[in-house]
Amino acid sequence: MQNTDTFNIEKFIAARNFNLPEGSVSDGVLRHIYEIGKSQKLVNTVETGCGRTTVILSWVSQNHTVFAKVDSSNRDTLEADWMNPSKVSWTLGPTQKTLPQFDFKTKLDFVLIDGPHGYPFPELEYYYLYPHLKQGGWLVVDDIQIATVQHLFRFLKEEPMFSYDCTVDGNTAFFRRTAAPVFDPYGDGWWEQPYNLNHMPWKIRTKDFVKRRFPWTITVNAFIKRRMSSSRPAARQ
Ligand SMILES: C[S@@+](CC[C@H](N)C(=O)[O-])C[C@H]1O[C@@H](n2cnc3c(N)ncnc32)[C@H](O)[C@@H]1O
């Protein structure tokens, strides 16, 4: 077992005696997370899925919560010699079940989404986690090369609640929570999200804009349509 003073990330990366789960983040991402944790105080952190990232976060977080399924990859993590177990709490089971039931009592400094990647699971995890991030907190999304995650990534790049920081080694994106108010998780509000407005076909966008800015045009249009249909000659029998 290591201790806080003796844990050496380069030794951990080089050791390779840790069974790598399928799809582990790159060594560069591990270093990047470690640097963030060394330069900023990470009090409460969360990750979905587990693996080498759990080891790193166990050394830089004061209270790291892991939501993961029990399978061969995380059984190794649970037993990993490299881990700082006193800082890690496990919520075992599919995140599709555990996240909605979890009672978040504190705001989060760091969230890593790297659990199930099939549609719509990364977005489902985002839904249950985004309201709890504190201003300045980190949101990290792994595997943005997968279409489902790429979709979330594109959304986040245009989302006022987050500012894009960087992508490390092509696959792992880092965002920071801005001061924008939390998007109401129980409302609708699609029209407030720049992602929707920016990607709307221009015809619909113009029609929508005119309707919102000049609502009286709806009445005028309806009147014109009615007049035109009443003045149209009756169809031949
Ligand atoms: C890509 S690995 C995580 C790798 C880890 N972040 C790392 O870099 O070492 C994906 C993890 O998600 C877990 N997982 C897959 N489906 C899950 C689900 N439905 N709920 C919870 N965890 C899940 C797997 O057990 C695995 O630990």
The ligand as a Gaussian input file, in Angstrom:
#p B3LYP/6-31G(d) Opt

LIG

0 1
 C      -14.122000       2.603000     -19.948000
 S      -14.225000       1.817000     -18.398000
 C      -13.731000       3.078000     -17.305000
 C      -12.266000       3.294000     -17.374000
 C      -11.689000       4.180000     -16.311000
 N      -12.302000       5.487000     -16.282000
 C      -10.212000       4.346000     -16.565000
 O       -9.841000       5.248000     -17.285000
 O       -9.454000       3.530000     -16.068000
 C      -15.958000       1.766000     -18.247000
 C      -16.437000       1.352000     -16.883000
 O      -17.842000       1.491000     -16.848000
 C      -18.396000       0.402000     -16.140000
 N      -19.782000       0.253000     -16.601000
 C      -20.230000      -0.191000     -17.795000
 N      -21.575000      -0.146000     -17.834000
 C      -21.977000       0.357000     -16.638000
 C      -23.230000       0.645000     -16.067000
 N      -24.354000       0.449000     -16.737000
 N      -23.265000       1.177000     -14.828000
 C      -22.124000       1.361000     -14.139000
 N      -20.900000       1.121000     -14.625000
 C      -20.827000       0.623000     -15.860000
 C      -17.481000      -0.785000     -16.451000
 O      -17.567000      -1.721000     -15.422000
 C      -16.129000      -0.070000     -16.478000
 O      -15.617000      -0.023000     -15.185000

